[in-house]
Amino acid sequence: MSENRVALITGAGRGIGATIARTLAAEKTDIAIVDYSDESAAAETLAALKEAGVTARYYRCDVSDFAATKAVVDQIVKDFGKIDILVNNAGITADKLIMRMEEADWDRVLSINLKGCFNMIKHVTPYMMRKRYGRIVSISSVVGLMGNAGQANYAASKAGIVGLTKTVAKEFGARNITANAVAPGFIKTAMTDALTEEQKQAMYKLIPLGALGETQDIANAVKFLVSDDARYITGVVLKVDGGMYI
Amino acid sequence: METLEKLKEILSECKGEDLDITPETTFDELEFDSLDKVDIVMQIEEAYGISLGDNMQLSTVGELIAKIDEAVANK
């Protein structure tokens, strides 16, 4: 078995999750990507990870499916021998004002964003407990701390991650398992690229640092929280938002 | 006797070292905390396909063996 640490990252096929995967791989961490999309969507990420000289494998799984997440965690432990790091990054949006939000919009977002975190934590922690070591980072959002019109489901799911994280920190602290959350603000993605210059200017006014964040800013926070430098940090929500919510 | 052997395996795995246990061994002696106890109960339930309930008080290994054997007999 390799000496590297092993990280399970959900939703790591692309976007913030893929940047987290590449960043941890650069720290000699083997990567298990768990994603709902077809493996071909993650081909570029997988190639980059292998290029970095670590073992990387792709597992297709719906994180909201309790039984499927157990099966995938067991398989990853079989393949890699252990799981040292869990990054709960998988998430979706289905934005609508509450007036127009359907029950299905609520259920789907909560199932993937919040129950998905519970499922992974539930199945990964028994392995971490026995190793007396674990680093769990869940991606929340400043929207979960401040609310946002049109995102009742998303904001509730991201606020739920905060409560879940603090509870995990308390329940598993005695086993040297830390649990923290990262709360991104506006991050530059394909979605923000599509905004008009006027819309971007309006966004910048909300951010004291006057710019959008990069996916790398989020990955750097995750890298820190899973590192030995953060060994005495648990139960925190680290905002990476340019001061948008203070 | 069979249950004792299986239990020894489960407790040793949980502790991360080979434990020498007898029916008289207490869980306090083994220095298991509440989290360990939950983990142990869950592993036993999975190994035997039984349910031991959420609030099981564990005192000695012998008591636990009796509870396991009873649950297995009532399956």
Boltz contact constraints between the chains, C-beta under 6 A:
constraints: []
